[in-house]
């Protein structure tokens, strides 16, 4: 695979090459950004029981109402 590098800048959200080069439509390109750091996101961890042996205390119980329940 042959690789050629061109320098460019971002203007109005689009890449503008600093050299006067016309690339054919649908040309595959790779963008390498030197010195760019992304902001680190945050991670929300799944809840864990402090004492896993207490898992039985959180067992779901299902109660069915009678069809003629009065309000």
mmCIF file of the C-alpha atoms, coordinates in Angstrom:
data_MODEL
# 
_entry.id   MODEL 
# 
loop_
_atom_site.group_PDB 
_atom_site.id 
_atom_site.type_symbol 
_atom_site.label_atom_id 
_atom_site.label_alt_id 
_atom_site.label_comp_id 
_atom_site.label_asym_id 
_atom_site.label_entity_id 
_atom_site.label_seq_id 
_atom_site.pdbx_PDB_ins_code 
_atom_site.Cartn_x 
_atom_site.Cartn_y 
_atom_site.Cartn_z 
_atom_site.occupancy 
_atom_site.B_iso_or_equiv 
_atom_site.pdbx_formal_charge 
_atom_site.auth_seq_id 
_atom_site.auth_comp_id 
_atom_site.auth_asym_id 
_atom_site.auth_atom_id 
_atom_site.pdbx_PDB_model_num 
ATOM 1  C CA . UNK A 1 1  ? 0.000   0.000   0.000  1.00 0.00 ? 1  UNK A CA 1 
ATOM 2  C CA . UNK A 1 2  ? 1.428   3.348   -1.023 1.00 0.00 ? 2  UNK A CA 1 
ATOM 3  C CA . UNK A 1 3  ? 0.942   6.246   1.408  1.00 0.00 ? 3  UNK A CA 1 
ATOM 4  C CA . UNK A 1 4  ? 1.201   9.973   0.675  1.00 0.00 ? 4  UNK A CA 1 
ATOM 5  C CA . UNK A 1 5  ? 0.866   12.622  3.390  1.00 0.00 ? 5  UNK A CA 1 
ATOM 6  C CA . UNK A 1 6  ? -0.758  16.052  2.988  1.00 0.00 ? 6  UNK A CA 1 
ATOM 7  C CA . UNK A 1 7  ? -1.078  18.713  5.668  1.00 0.00 ? 7  UNK A CA 1 
ATOM 8  C CA . UNK A 1 8  ? -4.448  20.289  6.329  1.00 0.00 ? 8  UNK A CA 1 
ATOM 9  C CA . UNK A 1 9  ? -6.501  22.301  8.805  1.00 0.00 ? 9  UNK A CA 1 
ATOM 10 C CA . UNK A 1 10 ? -10.053 22.118  10.105 1.00 0.00 ? 10 UNK A CA 1 
ATOM 11 C CA . UNK A 1 11 ? -12.315 24.983  8.989  1.00 0.00 ? 11 UNK A CA 1 
ATOM 12 C CA . UNK A 1 12 ? -16.049 25.004  9.724  1.00 0.00 ? 12 UNK A CA 1 
ATOM 13 C CA . UNK A 1 13 ? -15.875 21.350  10.746 1.00 0.00 ? 13 UNK A CA 1 
ATOM 14 C CA . UNK A 1 14 ? -14.281 20.201  7.468  1.00 0.00 ? 14 UNK A CA 1 
ATOM 15 C CA . UNK A 1 15 ? -10.712 19.309  6.581  1.00 0.00 ? 15 UNK A CA 1 
ATOM 16 C CA . UNK A 1 16 ? -9.056  21.754  4.178  1.00 0.00 ? 16 UNK A CA 1 
ATOM 17 C CA . UNK A 1 17 ? -5.742  20.668  2.707  1.00 0.00 ? 17 UNK A CA 1 
ATOM 18 C CA . UNK A 1 18 ? -3.063  23.368  2.759  1.00 0.00 ? 18 UNK A CA 1 
ATOM 19 C CA . UNK A 1 19 ? -1.731  22.236  -0.624 1.00 0.00 ? 19 UNK A CA 1 
ATOM 20 C CA . UNK A 1 20 ? -3.740  22.716  -3.805 1.00 0.00 ? 20 UNK A CA 1 
ATOM 21 C CA . UNK A 1 21 ? -4.532  19.065  -4.470 1.00 0.00 ? 21 UNK A CA 1 
ATOM 22 C CA . UNK A 1 22 ? -7.762  17.607  -5.809 1.00 0.00 ? 22 UNK A CA 1 
ATOM 23 C CA . UNK A 1 23 ? -8.565  14.122  -4.590 1.00 0.00 ? 23 UNK A CA 1 
ATOM 24 C CA . UNK A 1 24 ? -11.040 11.953  -6.493 1.00 0.00 ? 24 UNK A CA 1 
ATOM 25 C CA . UNK A 1 25 ? -14.454 11.385  -4.884 1.00 0.00 ? 25 UNK A CA 1 
ATOM 26 C CA . UNK A 1 26 ? -14.640 8.476   -2.449 1.00 0.00 ? 26 UNK A CA 1 
ATOM 27 C CA . UNK A 1 27 ? -10.856 8.393   -1.960 1.00 0.00 ? 27 UNK A CA 1 
ATOM 28 C CA . UNK A 1 28 ? -9.966  6.480   1.211  1.00 0.00 ? 28 UNK A CA 1 
ATOM 29 C CA . UNK A 1 29 ? -8.030  8.766   3.561  1.00 0.00 ? 29 UNK A CA 1 
ATOM 30 C CA . UNK A 1 30 ? -6.575  8.471   7.077  1.00 0.00 ? 30 UNK A CA 1 
ATOM 31 C CA . UNK A 1 31 ? -6.483  11.374  9.519  1.00 0.00 ? 31 UNK A CA 1 
ATOM 32 C CA . UNK A 1 32 ? -3.589  11.562  11.987 1.00 0.00 ? 32 UNK A CA 1 
ATOM 33 C CA . UNK A 1 33 ? -3.742  14.405  14.511 1.00 0.00 ? 33 UNK A CA 1 
ATOM 34 C CA . UNK A 1 34 ? -0.416  15.216  16.180 1.00 0.00 ? 34 UNK A CA 1 
ATOM 35 C CA . UNK A 1 35 ? -0.461  16.431  19.787 1.00 0.00 ? 35 UNK A CA 1 
ATOM 36 C CA . UNK A 1 36 ? -4.223  15.981  20.229 1.00 0.00 ? 36 UNK A CA 1 
ATOM 37 C CA . UNK A 1 37 ? -5.527  14.598  23.499 1.00 0.00 ? 37 UNK A CA 1 
ATOM 38 C CA . UNK A 1 38 ? -9.107  13.540  24.060 1.00 0.00 ? 38 UNK A CA 1 
ATOM 39 C CA . UNK A 1 39 ? -10.838 14.334  27.322 1.00 0.00 ? 39 UNK A CA 1 
ATOM 40 C CA . UNK A 1 40 ? -11.075 11.329  29.539 1.00 0.00 ? 40 UNK A CA 1 
ATOM 41 C CA . UNK A 1 41 ? -14.650 10.301  30.154 1.00 0.00 ? 41 UNK A CA 1 
ATOM 42 C CA . UNK A 1 42 ? -15.997 8.730   33.265 1.00 0.00 ? 42 UNK A CA 1 
ATOM 43 C CA . UNK A 1 43 ? -16.981 5.163   33.906 1.00 0.00 ? 43 UNK A CA 1 
ATOM 44 C CA . UNK A 1 44 ? -20.038 4.164   35.894 1.00 0.00 ? 44 UNK A CA 1 
ATOM 45 C CA . UNK A 1 45 ? -19.452 0.803   37.477 1.00 0.00 ? 45 UNK A CA 1 
ATOM 46 C CA . UNK A 1 46 ? -22.209 -1.730  38.044 1.00 0.00 ? 46 UNK A CA 1 
ATOM 47 C CA . UNK A 1 47 ? -23.355 -1.909  41.645 1.00 0.00 ? 47 UNK A CA 1 
ATOM 48 C CA . UNK A 1 48 ? -21.845 -4.683  43.733 1.00 0.00 ? 48 UNK A CA 1 
ATOM 49 C CA . UNK A 1 49 ? -22.865 -6.046  47.085 1.00 0.00 ? 49 UNK A CA 1 
ATOM 50 C CA . UNK A 1 50 ? -20.418 -5.311  49.886 1.00 0.00 ? 50 UNK A CA 1 
ATOM 51 C CA . UNK A 1 51 ? -21.320 -8.719  51.314 1.00 0.00 ? 51 UNK A CA 1 
ATOM 52 C CA . UNK A 1 52 ? -22.300 -11.147 48.502 1.00 0.00 ? 52 UNK A CA 1 
ATOM 53 C CA . UNK A 1 53 ? -23.628 -13.630 51.068 1.00 0.00 ? 53 UNK A CA 1 
ATOM 54 C CA . UNK A 1 54 ? -26.544 -11.177 51.589 1.00 0.00 ? 54 UNK A CA 1 
ATOM 55 C CA . UNK A 1 55 ? -27.782 -11.663 48.003 1.00 0.00 ? 55 UNK A CA 1 
ATOM 56 C CA . UNK A 1 56 ? -30.699 -13.779 49.240 1.00 0.00 ? 56 UNK A CA 1 
ATOM 57 C CA . UNK A 1 57 ? -32.028 -10.697 51.106 1.00 0.00 ? 57 UNK A CA 1 
ATOM 58 C CA . UNK A 1 58 ? -32.677 -9.067  47.723 1.00 0.00 ? 58 UNK A CA 1 
ATOM 59 C CA . UNK A 1 59 ? -34.632 -11.927 46.145 1.00 0.00 ? 59 UNK A CA 1 
ATOM 60 C CA . UNK A 1 60 ? -37.674 -10.722 44.204 1.00 0.00 ? 60 UNK A CA 1 
ATOM 61 C CA . UNK A 1 61 ? -41.123 -11.767 45.426 1.00 0.00 ? 61 UNK A CA 1 
ATOM 62 C CA . UNK A 1 62 ? -44.165 -11.655 43.138 1.00 0.00 ? 62 UNK A CA 1 
ATOM 63 C CA . UNK A 1 63 ? -47.675 -11.165 44.535 1.00 0.00 ? 63 UNK A CA 1 
ATOM 64 C CA . UNK A 1 64 ? -50.752 -11.517 42.348 1.00 0.00 ? 64 UNK A CA 1 
ATOM 65 C CA . UNK A 1 65 ? -53.838 -9.427  43.014 1.00 0.00 ? 65 UNK A CA 1 
ATOM 66 C CA . UNK A 1 66 ? -57.195 -11.069 42.874 1.00 0.00 ? 66 UNK A CA 1 
ATOM 67 C CA . UNK A 1 67 ? -59.200 -10.017 39.783 1.00 0.00 ? 67 UNK A CA 1 
ATOM 68 C CA . UNK A 1 68 ? -61.961 -8.511  41.942 1.00 0.00 ? 68 UNK A CA 1 
ATOM 69 C CA . UNK A 1 69 ? -59.773 -6.377  44.185 1.00 0.00 ? 69 UNK A CA 1 
ATOM 70 C CA . UNK A 1 70 ? -61.704 -3.435  45.587 1.00 0.00 ? 70 UNK A CA 1 
ATOM 71 C CA . UNK A 1 71 ? -60.252 0.029   45.769 1.00 0.00 ? 71 UNK A CA 1 
# 
